[in-house]
Structures are given as C-alpha cells and as structure tokens.
Amino acid sequence: MNRFEKILLTIFFIELFVGGGGRLIDFGVLSIRQVLFLLVLLTFAYRIVKEKALLNKNVNTLIRFNPVTIGVYALIAWFIASAAIGFLKGHPVSIIVMDFFRVSYVAVYFPLAYYISNQRFTLNRIITLLKYSALAVAIFTIAIDLLGKTVFAADFYPFYVFMNTIMNDDLFFRPSNSVFYKSHFFVLIGLILSLNQLLNKKYNKLDIAIVILASISILWSETRGFLLAFMLSVFMIIILDVKVIVDPIRGLSSKIKKLVQSQQFIKKFVISMLVLVAVPFMYKYMTLERFEVATVQHAPGDVEVEEQPEVNDVSVNARMEFIVASKDILMQPANLIFGTGYGSEVAGRTDGLEMSFLDILVEQGLIGLAIWFFLFLIIYLNYYSAYKKGQKLDTLEISLLSVFMGVLLLTNINPFINNPIGISFFLIMLVISQIKKESSASGELQ
C-alpha cells in the first residue's frame, strides 16, 4: 500500500464520518462522496493491473469467493434486477437511477476487503478516525444548537438559511431550534464505542470527551431512533460480556457465582442499567420537544382559559401511513416476492421510506430482503465461528457487534443501512468479520 492510497482512504473515511449526506462539496453533477467512491474503485483497479494480480486472490478480492463475496455479488445482481423491474413498470427514470446509485455503494466492499488489514489500513486506524470525527461533529452540532437556542432564538430564520446555505441543505432543524445532521449516525457509534471503553476502564481522554459531548449532541438532536439503538446496543454489550465471562465455566451455579464475584462486571452492569432506565425519560423529552402543541380550552361561560398540551406525533403517523400503503402494494404475490422495482411510489413518496427494511421489501421484494439478511447474519456467524475456535472477543469487537445490532433497529426508524452512510459501516463489519473468521482458521490473530 503506497502513500497515495493511505491518504485517499483517510480522506474517504473522514468524509464518510463527517460529511453528512455526502453533498457538502459538489463537482458538477458529482458530489465529493461519489468522487471519492470512484477514486477508491479506480485506485484498486490500478493496483490489480499494476501488480498483474488478476488471478491473485490475495490482491484481487473480486475473485476471492467466500460467503461474504458471494452475498455481495448477489446483492449487486438484485440491485440491477430491481432497476430493470422499475424500468418495466414505467417508474421515473431519474428516481430509478437515484435509487440504484444510492445502493451501488456496496461495490466499495471489494477494495475495502483488500485494504483493511493489519498490513495495510488497520481497523484501529479506522476507529480512531471515526472517534475524532464523531467528536468534531458533536462539537459542531452543539455549537449550532447553542447559537440557535440563545443568540438567534429571537430571529431564527436568517440563521437557519445561512447554516443550510453553507451546509448545502444538509441540516435538519427541530421546532426547538436543535439540529439533526446525518453524521449523527457516527456520533452515536462513537458514543457506544467510547462508553464501553470507559466502563471497561480501557479509556483515554478522547473517550471521555466523546461520552460527554456526544451524549449532549445526540440528546439535542431529538432523534428518538438513536435512543432505541443506544438502548439495544448497551443491552447487547451486557449479554456478550456475560457470555465471555461464563462460557469457560461449567455448571449454572458456578457461572452465576463467577458473575457475582466479578466486581468489574457488577459495576459495569449497574451503570449500564442506570443508563438504560434513563432512556425512556429522554425519549419522552424528545417527543415533547418535537411534537407537543398547546390547545386552548374554554371553561363554561368563557370565564377561564386553560392551555392543555397535546402530542401530535406526525413522525409516527407518517410511518403508519407508509406501512398501510406498503401493505396494499405487497398484497400482490409478484410484488411481495420480486418487489415493485426502484422508483416505486408509496403514499406519494418516491425518494425512499423512513423504514429501511420496508423500503427494501417494497422495491426489492422478499428475494432482495433475504439477501440483505443473509449478509447481516454472516457478520455474527463469522464471529461465532471464530469464537468457537478459541478466538476471544475483545472490548472493541463486543462494542462493534453490539452497535451493529443497534443499527439494524435504528434503520427501521431512520433510514441508514441502504444508503452510503449505513452501507459503509455495514461493509466494514463484513470485512472485519471475515478477517476474524479466516484468522481463526489459519491460527493467526488479525
């Protein structure tokens, strides 16, 4: 791996982690994310040609056939099929092309499968970039929140226009003047990774800063899906911790005794439970901040006027509308099995649904959804295979497996997994899980 490739991959990951929807910088019709995507693919292709490695599986991952690679090929093939179905059904060509290019980001799996390794671009380097990026986004969004709630609270609209002008309309402001930015996705991931490091007493100053500032940023984003994903991730961390501790012990009573005697686990468990208990209260706070409206009630004779707060949760209402509309579409067996193709319209919307799995089911059918789930499952099967062969799970691996489970929940509330933001994390997990499995087979620790 040469210097140019290292610099390119560093810029590639930083842009992914801090670049929101990927259009902060445009080069004509192409965004900065699309340019970097193409550069990574072309650079990888050049390396294959330069090293005359067309038949060398160590370099040319396109011919490195394993369950992950086969699954990725199947997914790309079904993307093409879904685009063809959309054309045959007469869907708008521009929407079909947009839908296809959004998911075609999966193709970057092949260069990542080569570059991510201890000899080239390490996982620890990626995590370090992610953490610093998460901290930067947290500070940036907190600053916007504070300005919106204080300095510009009285006349917010000019500030709103200014911020979205310089950010290319990539900021989403709440009624409370708080802001949601798509890179909050990686702020959440950084928060969970650093929190587990902190609870395991393997932290540094960066982890402390992330836990404090990312928590504030996530809370002020008023994105309830983040709280549910966070809650599931913490729960998964506890489950995996328990498994790692008790698996070497025989007998149920001995396992329980081992857990009780582990002071570090007990402390971590108690703190985690306190965090989980706080989530429903924060969820309620976010709901009230975003959707509470005041209604005026008049007492008999109009003698008194009383304001009663009500919650008009338009977010949940919209998702229910999508579910009902999707149900009507999927009543036809052909639509259920093969999907309606890219460019489909659901309840008047053509640019994708808020619930990723439902969006995949409608456009790609059960076949497409099954391929996605196959690849999701492979990540855990690869780690389980390595674990059964004696490979231990370290703190980072437990965090990543747990946060990915949280992401699978999150993507059914806020769509991430079928766009470049979520796909990038998904591909990283596929690559490192395959490395883990192969290292257990060869007896080498990666």
C-alpha positions as CSV (number, residue, x, y, z in Angstrom):
1,M,0.0,0.0,0.0
2,N,1.5,3.3,-1.1
3,R,1.3,6.8,0.4
4,F,-1.4,7.9,-2.1
5,E,-3.6,5.0,-1.2
6,K,-3.3,5.7,2.6
7,I,-4.1,9.4,2.1
8,L,-7.0,8.6,-0.2
9,L,-8.5,6.1,2.2
10,T,-8.0,8.6,5.1
11,I,-9.9,11.3,3.2
12,F,-12.5,8.7,2.1
13,F,-13.3,7.7,5.7
14,I,-13.2,11.2,7.1
15,E,-15.7,12.4,4.5
16,L,-18.0,9.4,5.3
17,F,-17.8,10.2,9.0
18,V,-18.3,14.0,8.9
19,G,-19.8,14.6,5.5
20,G,-23.5,14.0,6.3
21,G,-25.4,13.2,3.2
22,G,-22.2,13.5,1.1
23,R,-23.0,16.7,-0.8
24,L,-21.1,19.3,1.2
25,I,-18.9,19.8,-1.9
26,D,-20.1,19.3,-5.5
27,F,-18.1,18.8,-8.6
28,G,-20.7,19.5,-11.2
29,V,-23.1,16.6,-11.2
30,L,-20.9,14.5,-8.8
31,S,-20.7,15.0,-5.1
32,I,-17.5,14.7,-3.1
33,R,-18.6,11.3,-1.8
34,Q,-19.2,10.0,-5.3
35,V,-15.8,11.3,-6.5
36,L,-14.1,9.5,-3.6
37,F,-16.1,6.4,-4.2
38,L,-14.9,6.3,-7.9
39,L,-11.3,7.2,-6.9
40,V,-11.2,4.3,-4.5
41,L,-12.5,1.8,-7.1
42,L,-10.2,3.1,-9.8
43,T,-7.1,3.1,-7.5
44,F,-7.9,-0.5,-6.5
45,A,-8.3,-1.5,-10.2
46,Y,-5.0,0.2,-11.0
47,R,-3.3,-1.8,-8.2
48,I,-4.7,-5.1,-9.6
49,V,-3.4,-4.2,-13.1
50,K,-0.1,-2.9,-11.9
51,E,0.7,-6.0,-9.9
52,K,-0.7,-8.3,-12.6
53,A,-2.9,-9.8,-10.0
54,L,-6.0,-10.6,-12.0
55,L,-5.8,-14.2,-10.7
56,N,-4.2,-13.4,-7.3
57,K,-6.9,-13.7,-4.6
58,N,-4.7,-12.0,-2.1
59,V,-5.0,-8.8,-4.1
60,N,-8.0,-9.2,-6.4
61,T,-10.8,-9.6,-3.9
62,L,-13.2,-9.8,-6.9
63,I,-12.3,-13.4,-7.3
64,R,-11.9,-14.2,-3.6
65,F,-15.0,-16.3,-3.3
66,N,-16.4,-16.8,0.2
67,P,-19.9,-16.4,1.6
68,V,-19.5,-12.7,2.0
69,T,-18.3,-12.1,-1.5
70,I,-21.0,-14.3,-3.0
71,G,-23.6,-12.4,-0.9
72,V,-22.3,-9.0,-2.1
73,Y,-22.4,-10.2,-5.7
74,A,-26.0,-11.5,-5.2
75,L,-27.0,-8.2,-3.7
76,I,-25.5,-6.2,-6.6
77,A,-27.2,-8.5,-9.1
78,W,-30.5,-8.0,-7.4
79,F,-30.0,-4.2,-7.5
80,I,-29.7,-4.5,-11.3
81,A,-32.8,-6.7,-11.3
82,S,-34.7,-4.1,-9.2
83,A,-33.7,-1.3,-11.5
84,A,-34.9,-3.4,-14.5
85,I,-38.2,-4.1,-12.8
86,G,-38.6,-0.4,-12.2
87,F,-38.0,0.4,-15.9
88,L,-40.5,-2.3,-17.0
89,K,-43.1,-0.9,-14.6
90,G,-42.6,2.6,-16.1
91,H,-41.3,4.3,-13.0
92,P,-39.5,7.7,-13.4
93,V,-36.0,7.0,-14.8
94,S,-34.4,9.7,-12.6
95,I,-35.7,8.1,-9.4
96,I,-34.6,4.6,-10.6
97,V,-31.1,5.9,-11.3
98,M,-31.0,7.7,-7.9
99,D,-32.2,4.6,-6.0
100,F,-29.6,2.4,-7.9
101,F,-26.6,4.7,-7.3
102,R,-27.5,5.1,-3.7
103,V,-27.1,1.3,-3.0
104,S,-24.4,0.7,-5.6
105,Y,-22.0,2.0,-2.8
106,V,-21.9,-1.7,-1.8
107,A,-19.3,-2.2,-4.6
108,V,-16.7,-0.5,-2.4
109,Y,-16.7,-3.7,-0.4
110,F,-14.1,-5.2,-2.8
111,P,-11.3,-2.5,-2.3
112,L,-12.1,-2.4,1.4
113,A,-11.7,-6.2,1.6
114,Y,-8.2,-5.7,0.3
115,Y,-7.1,-2.5,2.1
116,I,-8.4,-3.2,5.6
117,S,-5.8,-5.4,7.3
118,N,-3.0,-5.2,9.8
119,Q,-0.5,-4.9,7.0
120,R,-2.3,-2.0,5.2
121,F,-5.2,0.1,6.6
122,T,-5.9,-1.2,10.1
123,L,-9.2,-1.3,11.9
124,N,-7.8,0.6,14.8
125,R,-6.9,3.5,12.4
126,I,-10.5,3.5,11.1
127,I,-11.9,3.6,14.6
128,T,-9.5,6.4,15.6
129,L,-10.7,8.4,12.5
130,L,-14.3,7.6,13.5
131,K,-13.9,8.8,17.1
132,Y,-12.2,12.0,16.2
133,S,-14.8,12.6,13.5
134,A,-17.6,11.9,16.0
135,L,-16.1,14.4,18.4
136,A,-15.8,17.0,15.7
137,V,-19.4,16.6,14.6
138,A,-20.6,16.6,18.2
139,I,-18.9,19.9,18.9
140,F,-20.1,21.4,15.6
141,T,-23.8,20.4,16.2
142,I,-23.7,21.5,19.9
143,A,-22.4,24.9,18.8
144,I,-25.2,25.2,16.3
145,D,-27.7,24.2,19.0
146,L,-26.4,26.8,21.4
147,L,-26.5,29.5,18.8
148,G,-30.0,28.6,17.7
149,K,-31.3,28.5,21.3
150,T,-29.6,31.7,22.5
151,V,-28.1,34.3,20.2
152,F,-30.5,33.7,17.2
153,A,-33.5,32.5,19.2
154,A,-35.5,35.7,18.7
155,D,-34.9,35.8,14.9
156,F,-34.0,32.2,13.9
157,Y,-34.9,32.2,10.2
158,P,-31.9,34.1,8.9
159,F,-29.6,31.8,10.9
160,Y,-31.4,28.8,9.5
161,V,-31.0,30.0,5.9
162,F,-27.3,30.8,6.5
163,M,-26.4,27.5,8.0
164,N,-28.2,25.4,5.4
165,T,-26.6,27.6,2.6
166,I,-23.1,26.8,3.8
167,M,-24.0,23.2,4.6
168,N,-25.8,22.6,1.3
169,D,-29.2,22.0,2.9
170,D,-27.8,19.0,4.9
171,L,-29.0,20.3,8.4
172,F,-32.5,19.4,9.7
173,F,-33.7,21.8,12.4
174,R,-36.3,20.9,15.1
175,P,-39.0,23.2,16.4
176,S,-36.8,23.8,19.5
177,N,-34.0,25.1,17.1
178,S,-32.0,22.0,17.8
179,V,-30.3,20.4,14.8
180,F,-30.1,16.9,13.3
181,Y,-27.2,16.1,11.0
182,K,-26.9,12.8,9.2
183,S,-23.4,12.3,10.6
184,H,-25.0,12.0,14.0
185,F,-25.1,8.3,12.9
186,F,-21.4,8.1,13.6
187,V,-21.6,10.2,16.7
188,L,-23.9,7.5,18.1
189,I,-21.4,4.8,17.1
190,G,-18.5,6.7,18.6
191,L,-20.5,7.2,21.8
192,I,-21.2,3.5,22.2
193,L,-17.6,2.5,21.4
194,S,-16.2,5.0,23.9
195,L,-18.8,4.3,26.6
196,N,-17.8,0.6,26.6
197,Q,-14.1,1.5,26.7
198,L,-14.9,3.8,29.7
199,L,-16.9,1.1,31.5
200,N,-14.1,-1.4,30.9
201,K,-11.5,1.1,32.2
202,K,-9.6,1.0,28.9
203,Y,-10.3,4.6,28.0
204,N,-8.3,7.7,27.2
205,K,-9.1,11.4,27.2
206,L,-10.7,11.1,23.7
207,D,-13.2,8.6,25.0
208,I,-14.1,10.8,28.0
209,A,-14.7,13.8,25.7
210,I,-16.8,11.7,23.3
211,V,-19.0,10.3,26.1
212,I,-19.8,13.7,27.4
213,L,-20.1,15.7,24.2
214,A,-21.7,13.0,22.0
215,S,-24.3,12.4,24.7
216,I,-25.3,16.1,24.6
217,S,-25.3,16.2,20.8
218,I,-27.4,13.0,20.5
219,L,-29.9,14.3,23.1
220,W,-30.2,17.7,21.5
221,S,-30.7,16.1,18.0
222,E,-34.1,14.9,19.3
223,T,-33.8,11.7,17.2
224,R,-35.6,9.1,19.1
225,G,-34.3,6.3,17.0
226,F,-30.9,6.9,18.3
227,L,-32.1,6.3,21.9
228,L,-33.6,3.0,21.0
229,A,-30.5,1.9,19.1
230,F,-28.4,3.0,22.0
231,M,-30.5,1.1,24.4
232,L,-30.3,-2.1,22.4
233,S,-26.6,-1.7,21.9
234,V,-25.9,-1.4,25.6
235,F,-28.2,-4.4,26.3
236,M,-26.2,-6.4,23.7
237,I,-22.9,-5.4,25.3
238,I,-24.2,-6.8,28.6
239,I,-25.2,-10.1,27.0
240,L,-21.9,-10.5,25.2
241,D,-20.0,-9.6,28.4
242,V,-21.9,-12.3,30.3
243,K,-21.2,-14.9,27.6
244,V,-17.5,-14.2,27.5
245,I,-17.2,-14.4,31.3
246,V,-19.3,-17.6,31.9
247,D,-18.6,-19.7,28.8
248,P,-15.4,-21.2,30.2
249,I,-17.2,-22.1,33.4
250,R,-19.1,-25.4,33.8
251,G,-22.4,-25.6,35.7
252,L,-25.1,-23.0,36.1
253,S,-24.4,-22.3,39.7
254,S,-20.7,-21.9,39.0
255,K,-21.5,-19.5,36.2
256,I,-23.7,-17.3,38.4
257,K,-21.1,-17.3,41.1
258,K,-18.4,-16.2,38.7
259,L,-20.6,-13.3,37.6
260,V,-21.4,-12.2,41.1
261,Q,-17.7,-12.4,42.1
262,S,-16.7,-10.2,39.1
263,Q,-16.7,-6.7,40.7
264,Q,-15.9,-5.0,37.4
265,F,-18.8,-6.7,35.7
266,I,-21.2,-5.8,38.5
267,K,-20.2,-2.2,38.4
268,K,-20.5,-2.1,34.7
269,F,-23.9,-3.9,34.9
270,V,-25.3,-1.4,37.4
271,I,-24.1,1.6,35.5
272,S,-25.5,0.2,32.2
273,M,-28.8,-0.5,33.9
274,L,-29.0,3.1,35.2
275,V,-28.3,4.4,31.6
276,L,-31.0,2.1,30.2
277,V,-33.5,3.3,32.8
278,A,-32.8,6.9,31.8
279,V,-33.6,6.2,28.1
280,P,-37.4,6.2,28.3
281,F,-37.3,9.6,30.1
282,M,-35.1,11.0,27.4
283,Y,-37.4,9.5,24.8
284,K,-40.4,11.3,26.3
285,Y,-38.4,14.6,26.5
286,M,-37.6,14.3,22.7
287,T,-41.2,13.6,21.9
288,L,-42.5,16.6,23.8
289,E,-39.8,18.9,22.4
290,R,-40.7,18.0,18.8
291,F,-44.4,17.3,18.8
292,E,-46.0,19.0,21.8
293,V,-48.7,21.5,20.8
294,A,-50.8,23.7,23.1
295,T,-54.6,23.6,22.6
296,V,-56.9,26.2,24.2
297,Q,-59.9,25.0,26.2
298,H,-62.6,27.4,27.4
299,A,-64.4,26.8,30.7
300,P,-68.2,27.1,30.7
301,G,-69.2,30.7,30.1
302,D,-65.7,31.5,28.8
303,V,-64.8,32.6,32.3
304,E,-61.5,30.7,32.3
305,V,-59.0,29.8,29.6
306,E,-56.8,26.8,30.1
307,E,-54.0,25.5,27.9
308,Q,-53.7,21.8,27.6
309,P,-50.6,20.3,25.9
310,E,-51.1,17.6,23.4
311,V,-48.7,15.5,21.4
312,N,-49.2,15.4,17.6
313,D,-46.6,12.8,16.6
314,V,-46.6,13.4,12.9
315,S,-43.4,11.2,12.6
316,V,-45.2,8.1,13.8
317,N,-48.3,9.0,11.9
318,A,-46.3,9.2,8.6
319,R,-44.7,5.9,9.2
320,M,-48.0,4.2,9.9
321,E,-49.2,5.7,6.6
322,F,-46.3,4.1,4.8
323,I,-46.9,0.7,6.4
324,V,-50.6,0.7,5.4
325,A,-49.7,1.8,1.8
326,S,-47.0,-0.8,1.6
327,K,-49.3,-3.5,2.8
328,D,-51.7,-2.7,-0.1
329,I,-48.8,-2.9,-2.6
330,L,-47.5,-6.2,-1.2
331,M,-50.8,-7.9,-1.3
332,Q,-49.9,-9.0,-4.9
333,P,-47.7,-12.1,-4.7
334,A,-45.4,-10.9,-7.5
335,N,-44.8,-7.6,-5.7
336,L,-44.1,-9.5,-2.5
337,I,-41.6,-11.9,-4.0
338,F,-39.8,-9.7,-6.6
339,G,-40.6,-6.2,-5.4
340,T,-42.0,-3.3,-7.4
341,G,-38.6,-2.1,-8.5
342,Y,-36.7,1.1,-8.0
343,G,-38.6,4.3,-8.4
344,S,-41.7,3.0,-6.7
345,E,-44.1,5.4,-5.1
346,V,-45.5,4.7,-1.7
347,A,-48.1,7.0,-0.2
348,G,-47.0,9.8,-2.6
349,R,-43.3,9.3,-1.7
350,T,-40.7,8.2,-4.3
351,D,-37.4,9.0,-2.5
352,G,-37.3,6.1,-0.1
353,L,-39.2,5.3,3.1
354,E,-38.2,6.0,6.6
355,M,-38.1,2.3,7.4
356,S,-35.2,0.7,5.5
357,F,-36.4,-2.9,5.7
358,L,-39.9,-1.9,4.5
359,D,-38.3,0.1,1.7
360,I,-36.2,-2.9,0.7
361,L,-39.2,-5.2,0.8
362,V,-41.4,-2.9,-1.4
363,E,-38.7,-2.3,-4.0
364,Q,-36.6,-5.5,-3.9
365,G,-39.2,-8.0,-2.6
366,L,-38.6,-11.0,-0.3
367,I,-35.7,-12.0,-2.5
368,G,-33.8,-8.8,-2.0
369,L,-34.6,-8.6,1.7
370,A,-33.4,-12.2,2.1
371,I,-30.0,-11.3,0.6
372,W,-29.6,-8.3,2.9
373,F,-30.5,-10.5,5.9
374,F,-28.1,-13.2,4.7
375,L,-25.2,-10.7,4.8
376,F,-26.4,-9.3,8.2
377,L,-26.4,-12.8,9.6
378,I,-23.0,-13.6,8.2
379,I,-21.3,-11.0,10.3
380,Y,-22.5,-12.7,13.5
381,L,-21.9,-16.2,12.1
382,N,-18.3,-15.3,11.2
383,Y,-17.6,-14.0,14.7
384,Y,-19.3,-17.0,16.3
385,S,-17.3,-19.4,14.2
386,A,-14.1,-17.7,15.3
387,Y,-15.2,-17.6,18.9
388,K,-16.0,-21.4,18.9
389,K,-12.4,-22.0,17.6
390,G,-10.9,-20.2,20.6
391,Q,-10.7,-16.6,19.3
392,K,-11.6,-14.2,22.2
393,L,-13.8,-11.2,21.7
394,D,-12.1,-8.0,22.8
395,T,-13.8,-4.8,24.0
396,L,-13.8,-3.2,20.6
397,E,-15.3,-6.3,18.9
398,I,-18.0,-6.6,21.5
399,S,-18.8,-2.9,21.0
400,L,-18.9,-3.2,17.2
401,L,-21.2,-6.3,17.3
402,S,-23.5,-4.6,19.7
403,V,-23.7,-1.3,17.9
404,F,-24.4,-3.1,14.6
405,M,-27.4,-4.7,16.3
406,G,-28.5,-1.3,17.4
407,V,-28.0,0.0,13.8
408,L,-30.3,-2.8,12.5
409,L,-33.0,-1.5,14.8
410,L,-32.3,2.2,14.1
411,T,-32.5,1.7,10.3
412,N,-36.2,0.8,10.7
413,I,-36.8,4.2,12.3
414,N,-34.3,6.4,10.5
415,P,-33.1,5.0,7.1
416,F,-29.4,4.4,7.1
417,I,-28.5,0.8,6.2
418,N,-29.4,1.2,2.5
419,N,-27.6,4.4,1.8
420,P,-23.8,5.2,1.8
421,I,-23.7,6.2,5.5
422,G,-25.0,2.9,6.8
423,I,-23.6,0.8,4.0
424,S,-20.1,2.0,4.8
425,F,-20.4,0.8,8.4
426,F,-22.1,-2.4,7.2
427,L,-19.2,-3.1,4.8
428,I,-16.5,-2.5,7.5
429,M,-18.3,-5.1,9.7
430,L,-18.4,-7.6,6.8
431,V,-14.7,-7.2,6.1
432,I,-13.5,-7.5,9.7
433,S,-15.9,-10.4,10.5
434,Q,-14.4,-12.3,7.5
435,I,-10.9,-11.5,8.7
436,K,-11.8,-12.7,12.1
437,K,-13.1,-16.0,10.7
438,E,-10.1,-16.5,8.4
439,S,-7.7,-15.7,11.2
440,S,-9.2,-18.4,13.4
441,A,-9.0,-20.9,10.6
442,S,-5.3,-20.1,10.0
443,G,-4.5,-19.8,13.7
444,E,-3.2,-16.2,13.1
445,L,-4.6,-13.3,15.2
446,Q,-5.5,-10.4,12.9
